[in-house]
Amino acid sequence: MDFLAELNFDELIDLTRTKKFKILVFIFWVSLALFVYGNDKLVMLLEGRPLQLGYSSIFMVRWVTWIFLTPLVIRFSVRQSITSPSADKIIKHFIFFISISVTSLVIEVAFLLASSYLLFDIAETQQRISSYILLSIHIRLLIYCLLVSITSAFRYFSVAKKFELNTAKLQAQLADAKVRALKMQIQPHFLFNAHQSVISLMLEYNTENATRMLVKLSELLRATLEISEENFISLERELSIIRSYLEIQRYRFSDRLNFSLNIPYQLRNAWVPPFILQPLVENAIQHGIARSLLPGKIEVTAELLRERLMITIFNSGPSMETGRTGHGIGLQNITARLRELFGNDFVLELKNRNGEGVEAFMDIPAVNYSKNGTV
């Protein structure tokens, strides 16, 4: 039914002129005429009255005329919608109803008299004309009101559906704008820290590693530009960014930094928001590896459980202080982005691991994931 939202009022009027619409209207009114005719004959048969098959058939004209009246009523109803009723519109509808009723009655009565004169008893038809006119008025009014109501409901639904789609588009655009703003916030922060690491090596006169680090940094910058317009990337691409970042940091920390990315092959095509893991890895280095003089390690693991993607980033550095859960720009940014993308359907936790280090745990829906490793 979404096509209704794409129809404007002119197109609704044009719809009544299409061949398909005319065929449907014809089938409906002819079927109704045959049904009423058959019902009348059944009543006559049960009451033992003469069936008068041929003579009674000429009274089916009252239904057949609506084949021609239906498009006229619908077009008028579109132009004079009663979804917002007013005295002026009601008067116009009343005048229009009277005009088409009188016109159709004249045509029907002329047809009845001509048919009876040529084929049947004209006197009997003349006796029935007055009752035919009186009995058909309330039926005409009922049919007219039904057609107007259906048209108004159709128009109201069309407007409501279009408004709903426009609202959904605006909300999606707003959410997308927020996500992009948050992503642009984290990228300069991330690149700035990597740049600071290069400066540190230069100050230590370690030009060889600083040069290698700059090469890696340029590769990393190119990767960030490639995904800057995307809201989701594969976990494999996200891991390649993390690997490049960790390799850059390894030039800074040398043997003090070891890392492993333990991701099952079938999960590598699971989709994640870009740069959603990098701030967590950065925190692990700044608050874990950098605060310890001993060698440390960073482990990134992932698993799928009940269509949920669960990712853990562990560092073996010092434990967090009691009561501290992490409120830096990285965690705030990740939380805001996840909320825009998934509502409240996510988990993000930062906690100590039995005195051995700190782990960040993320639980999000498995977006576009399939078990054969394809998206």
C-alpha positions as CSV (number, residue, x, y, z in Angstrom):
1,M,0.0,0.0,0.0
2,D,3.0,2.3,0.0
3,F,2.1,3.4,-3.5
4,L,-0.8,5.4,-2.0
5,A,1.7,7.8,-0.4
6,E,3.1,8.6,-3.8
7,L,-0.2,9.7,-5.2
8,N,-1.2,13.3,-5.2
9,F,-4.7,14.6,-5.7
10,D,-4.4,15.1,-9.4
11,E,-3.2,11.6,-9.8
12,L,-6.1,10.3,-7.8
13,I,-8.4,12.0,-10.3
14,D,-6.4,10.6,-13.2
15,L,-6.8,7.1,-11.6
16,T,-10.5,7.2,-12.2
17,R,-9.9,7.7,-16.0
18,T,-7.7,4.6,-16.3
19,K,-9.0,1.5,-18.1
20,K,-8.3,-0.8,-15.1
21,F,-10.4,1.4,-12.8
22,K,-13.3,1.5,-15.3
23,I,-13.2,-2.3,-15.6
24,L,-13.2,-2.8,-11.8
25,V,-16.2,-0.3,-11.5
26,F,-18.1,-2.1,-14.3
27,I,-17.5,-5.6,-12.7
28,F,-18.6,-4.3,-9.2
29,W,-21.9,-2.7,-10.3
30,V,-22.9,-5.4,-12.7
31,S,-22.1,-8.1,-10.1
32,L,-24.2,-6.2,-7.5
33,A,-27.1,-5.8,-10.1
34,L,-27.0,-9.5,-10.8
35,F,-27.0,-10.3,-7.1
36,V,-30.0,-8.1,-6.3
37,Y,-31.8,-9.4,-9.4
38,G,-31.2,-13.0,-8.3
39,N,-32.2,-12.2,-4.7
40,D,-35.5,-10.7,-5.9
41,K,-36.2,-13.8,-8.1
42,L,-35.5,-16.1,-5.1
43,V,-38.0,-14.2,-2.9
44,M,-40.6,-14.4,-5.7
45,L,-40.0,-18.1,-6.0
46,L,-40.3,-18.7,-2.3
47,E,-43.5,-16.7,-2.1
48,G,-45.0,-18.4,-5.1
49,R,-45.3,-15.2,-7.2
50,P,-44.7,-15.1,-11.0
51,L,-41.0,-14.6,-11.7
52,Q,-41.4,-12.1,-14.6
53,L,-37.8,-12.7,-15.5
54,G,-37.6,-10.4,-18.5
55,Y,-39.8,-7.6,-17.1
56,S,-37.9,-7.4,-13.8
57,S,-34.6,-7.2,-15.5
58,I,-35.2,-3.7,-16.8
59,F,-35.2,-2.5,-13.2
60,M,-31.5,-3.4,-12.9
61,V,-30.8,-0.1,-14.7
62,R,-30.7,1.6,-11.2
63,W,-27.4,-0.2,-10.5
64,V,-25.9,0.0,-13.9
65,T,-26.2,3.8,-14.0
66,W,-23.6,3.9,-11.1
67,I,-21.0,2.6,-13.5
68,F,-21.0,6.1,-15.0
69,L,-21.8,8.0,-11.8
70,T,-19.0,6.5,-9.6
71,P,-16.1,8.3,-11.4
72,L,-18.0,11.6,-11.3
73,V,-18.7,11.2,-7.5
74,I,-15.1,10.3,-6.8
75,R,-13.6,13.2,-8.8
76,F,-16.0,15.7,-7.1
77,S,-15.2,14.2,-3.7
78,V,-11.4,14.6,-4.3
79,R,-11.9,18.3,-5.1
80,Q,-14.4,18.8,-2.2
81,S,-12.9,16.6,0.5
82,I,-14.9,16.4,3.7
83,T,-11.8,15.4,5.8
84,S,-12.1,19.0,7.0
85,P,-15.8,19.5,6.7
86,S,-17.4,23.0,6.3
87,A,-20.9,24.3,5.6
88,D,-19.8,25.4,2.2
89,K,-18.5,21.9,1.2
90,I,-21.7,20.2,2.6
91,I,-23.9,22.5,0.6
92,K,-21.9,21.7,-2.5
93,H,-22.1,18.0,-1.9
94,F,-25.9,18.3,-1.4
95,I,-26.3,20.2,-4.7
96,F,-24.1,17.8,-6.6
97,F,-26.1,14.8,-5.2
98,I,-29.4,16.4,-6.2
99,S,-28.2,17.1,-9.7
100,I,-26.8,13.6,-10.4
101,S,-29.9,12.0,-8.8
102,V,-32.3,14.0,-11.0
103,T,-30.2,13.4,-14.1
104,S,-29.9,9.6,-13.5
105,L,-33.6,9.4,-12.6
106,V,-34.7,11.0,-15.8
107,I,-32.5,8.6,-17.8
108,E,-33.7,5.5,-15.8
109,V,-37.4,6.4,-16.1
110,A,-37.0,7.1,-19.8
111,F,-35.3,3.7,-20.2
112,L,-38.0,1.9,-18.1
113,L,-40.9,3.5,-20.1
114,A,-39.2,2.9,-23.5
115,S,-38.4,-0.7,-22.6
116,S,-41.9,-1.4,-21.3
117,Y,-43.5,0.2,-24.3
118,L,-41.5,-1.9,-26.7
119,L,-41.4,-5.2,-24.9
120,F,-43.8,-5.4,-22.0
121,D,-46.9,-3.8,-20.5
122,I,-46.5,0.0,-20.4
123,A,-49.4,0.5,-18.0
124,E,-47.9,-1.7,-15.3
125,T,-44.6,0.1,-15.6
126,Q,-46.3,3.5,-15.2
127,Q,-47.9,2.3,-12.0
128,R,-44.5,1.4,-10.6
129,I,-42.7,4.6,-11.6
130,S,-43.7,6.5,-8.4
131,S,-42.7,3.7,-6.0
132,Y,-39.5,3.2,-8.0
133,I,-38.5,6.8,-7.6
134,L,-39.3,6.9,-3.9
135,L,-37.6,3.7,-3.1
136,S,-34.4,4.6,-5.1
137,I,-33.8,8.0,-3.3
138,H,-32.5,6.5,0.0
139,I,-30.5,3.9,-1.9
140,R,-28.9,6.7,-4.0
141,L,-28.1,8.7,-0.9
142,L,-26.6,5.8,0.8
143,I,-24.4,4.9,-2.2
144,Y,-23.3,8.5,-2.6
145,C,-22.3,8.8,1.1
146,L,-20.4,5.5,0.9
147,L,-18.5,6.7,-2.2
148,V,-17.7,10.0,-0.6
149,S,-16.6,8.3,2.6
150,I,-14.4,5.9,0.8
151,T,-12.8,8.6,-1.3
152,S,-12.2,10.8,1.8
153,A,-10.7,7.9,3.7
154,F,-8.5,7.1,0.7
155,R,-7.3,10.7,0.6
156,Y,-6.8,10.9,4.3
157,F,-4.8,7.7,4.3
158,S,-2.7,9.0,1.4
159,V,-1.9,12.2,3.2
160,A,-1.2,10.4,6.5
161,K,1.0,7.9,4.8
162,K,3.0,10.6,3.0
163,F,3.4,12.5,6.2
164,E,4.6,9.4,8.0
165,L,7.1,8.6,5.3
166,N,8.4,12.2,5.3
167,T,8.7,12.1,9.1
168,A,10.6,8.8,8.9
169,K,12.9,10.3,6.3
170,L,13.6,13.4,8.4
171,Q,14.2,11.3,11.5
172,A,16.6,9.1,9.5
173,Q,18.4,12.1,8.1
174,L,18.7,13.6,11.6
175,A,20.1,10.3,13.0
176,D,22.5,10.1,10.1
177,A,23.7,13.6,10.7
178,K,24.2,13.0,14.3
179,V,26.2,9.8,13.6
180,R,28.3,11.6,11.0
181,A,29.0,14.4,13.4
182,L,30.1,12.0,16.1
183,K,32.2,10.1,13.7
184,M,33.9,13.3,12.5
185,Q,34.5,14.1,16.1
186,I,36.4,10.9,16.8
187,Q,38.5,10.8,13.6
188,P,40.6,14.0,14.3
189,H,41.0,12.9,17.9
190,F,42.3,9.6,16.8
191,L,44.6,11.0,14.1
192,F,45.9,13.7,16.5
193,N,47.0,11.0,19.0
194,A,48.7,9.0,16.3
195,H,50.5,12.2,15.2
196,Q,51.6,12.8,18.8
197,S,53.2,9.4,18.8
198,V,55.3,10.4,15.7
199,I,56.4,13.5,17.5
200,S,57.5,11.5,20.5
201,L,59.7,9.3,18.3
202,M,61.2,12.4,16.6
203,L,62.1,13.9,20.0
204,E,63.8,10.7,20.9
205,Y,65.8,10.9,17.6
206,N,64.3,7.6,16.5
207,T,63.9,8.7,12.9
208,E,63.7,5.2,11.5
209,N,60.7,4.2,13.4
210,A,59.2,7.7,13.1
211,T,59.5,7.3,9.3
212,R,57.8,3.9,9.3
213,M,55.2,5.3,11.6
214,L,54.4,8.1,9.2
215,V,54.0,5.6,6.3
216,K,51.6,3.6,8.5
217,L,49.8,6.8,9.4
218,S,49.3,7.8,5.8
219,E,47.8,4.3,5.1
220,L,45.6,4.8,8.1
221,L,44.5,8.2,6.9
222,R,43.6,6.9,3.5
223,A,41.5,4.1,5.1
224,T,39.6,6.7,7.2
225,L,38.8,8.8,4.1
226,E,37.5,5.7,2.3
227,I,35.0,4.9,4.9
228,S,34.1,8.5,6.0
229,E,30.7,8.4,4.3
230,E,29.6,4.9,5.5
231,N,27.5,4.2,8.6
232,F,28.4,0.5,8.6
233,I,31.5,-1.4,7.5
234,S,32.5,-5.0,7.8
235,L,34.2,-6.1,11.0
236,E,37.2,-7.1,8.9
237,R,37.6,-3.5,7.7
238,E,37.3,-2.2,11.2
239,L,39.9,-4.7,12.4
240,S,42.3,-3.5,9.6
241,I,42.1,0.0,11.0
242,I,42.7,-1.2,14.5
243,R,45.7,-3.3,13.3
244,S,47.2,-0.3,11.5
245,Y,46.7,1.8,14.6
246,L,48.3,-0.8,16.9
247,E,51.2,-1.2,14.5
248,I,51.8,2.5,14.7
249,Q,51.7,2.4,18.5
250,R,54.1,-0.5,18.5
251,Y,56.8,1.7,17.1
252,R,56.2,3.9,20.1
253,F,56.1,1.2,22.8
254,S,58.4,-1.3,21.1
255,D,58.5,-4.6,23.0
256,R,56.1,-3.3,25.7
257,L,53.1,-3.7,23.3
258,N,51.8,-7.0,22.0
259,F,48.4,-7.5,20.5
260,S,46.1,-10.2,19.0
261,L,42.9,-10.0,17.0
262,N,41.0,-13.2,17.6
263,I,38.0,-13.0,15.3
264,P,36.4,-16.1,13.9
265,Y,36.5,-16.1,10.1
266,Q,32.7,-16.3,9.8
267,L,32.3,-13.1,11.8
268,R,34.5,-11.0,9.7
269,N,31.7,-9.9,7.4
270,A,29.4,-8.9,10.3
271,W,28.7,-5.2,10.0
272,V,29.7,-2.6,12.7
273,P,29.8,1.2,12.8
274,P,33.2,2.5,11.6
275,F,35.6,3.6,14.3
276,I,33.4,2.0,16.9
277,L,36.3,-0.1,18.3
278,Q,39.2,2.2,17.8
279,P,38.5,4.5,20.7
280,L,38.3,1.5,23.0
281,V,41.7,0.3,21.7
282,E,43.0,3.8,22.2
283,N,41.8,3.8,25.8
284,A,43.4,0.4,26.4
285,I,46.8,1.9,25.3
286,Q,46.5,5.2,27.1
287,H,45.1,3.9,30.4
288,G,46.7,0.4,30.3
289,I,49.9,-0.1,28.3
290,A,51.2,3.5,28.7
291,R,50.7,3.4,32.5
292,S,52.8,0.3,33.0
293,L,56.5,-0.2,32.6
294,L,56.0,-3.9,32.1
295,P,55.2,-5.5,28.7
296,G,51.5,-5.6,28.1
297,K,49.0,-7.1,25.6
298,I,45.8,-6.1,24.0
299,E,43.4,-8.7,22.9
300,V,40.3,-8.2,20.7
301,T,37.8,-11.1,20.5
302,A,34.3,-11.5,19.1
303,E,31.6,-14.1,19.1
304,L,28.0,-14.4,17.9
305,L,25.3,-15.5,20.3
306,R,21.6,-15.5,19.5
307,E,22.1,-13.1,16.7
308,R,24.0,-10.7,18.9
309,L,27.6,-9.6,18.1
310,M,29.7,-9.5,21.2
311,I,33.1,-7.9,21.1
312,T,35.6,-7.7,23.9
313,I,38.8,-5.5,24.1
314,F,41.1,-6.5,26.9
315,N,44.3,-4.9,28.1
316,S,46.7,-6.3,30.7
317,G,47.5,-3.0,32.2
318,P,46.6,-1.6,35.7
319,S,43.0,-2.1,36.9
320,M,40.6,0.8,37.0
321,E,40.3,2.7,40.2
322,T,37.2,1.8,42.3
323,G,34.1,3.7,41.2
324,R,35.7,4.8,37.9
325,T,33.8,3.5,34.8
326,G,35.2,5.7,32.1
327,H,33.6,8.9,30.9
328,G,36.1,10.2,28.3
329,I,35.2,11.5,24.9
330,G,35.8,8.1,23.3
331,L,33.3,6.2,25.5
332,Q,30.8,9.1,25.3
333,N,31.1,9.2,21.6
334,I,30.6,5.4,21.2
335,T,27.6,5.4,23.5
336,A,25.9,8.3,21.6
337,R,26.5,6.6,18.2
338,L,25.2,3.2,19.4
339,R,22.1,4.9,20.8
340,E,21.4,6.7,17.5
341,L,21.9,3.5,15.5
342,F,20.3,0.9,17.8
343,G,18.2,2.8,20.3
344,N,18.7,1.1,23.7
345,D,19.4,-2.3,22.1
346,F,23.1,-2.4,23.0
347,V,25.4,-2.9,25.9
348,L,28.7,-1.1,26.5
349,E,30.6,-1.9,29.7
350,L,34.1,-1.1,31.0
351,K,35.2,-3.3,33.9
352,N,38.2,-4.9,35.7
353,R,39.0,-8.5,34.9
354,N,39.9,-10.3,38.2
355,G,42.7,-7.9,38.9
356,E,44.5,-8.9,35.7
357,G,43.6,-5.9,33.6
358,V,40.6,-4.1,32.1
359,E,38.1,-5.1,29.5
360,A,35.6,-3.2,27.4
361,F,32.6,-5.2,26.4
362,M,30.2,-4.3,23.6
363,D,27.0,-6.2,22.7
364,I,25.1,-5.0,19.6
365,P,22.6,-6.6,17.1
366,A,24.3,-8.7,14.4
367,V,23.5,-6.4,11.4
368,N,23.2,-8.2,8.0
369,Y,25.1,-11.2,9.3
370,S,24.9,-14.6,7.7
371,K,26.6,-17.8,9.0
372,N,28.3,-18.6,5.7
373,G,30.5,-15.5,6.1
374,T,28.7,-13.3,3.6
375,V,26.7,-10.1,4.1
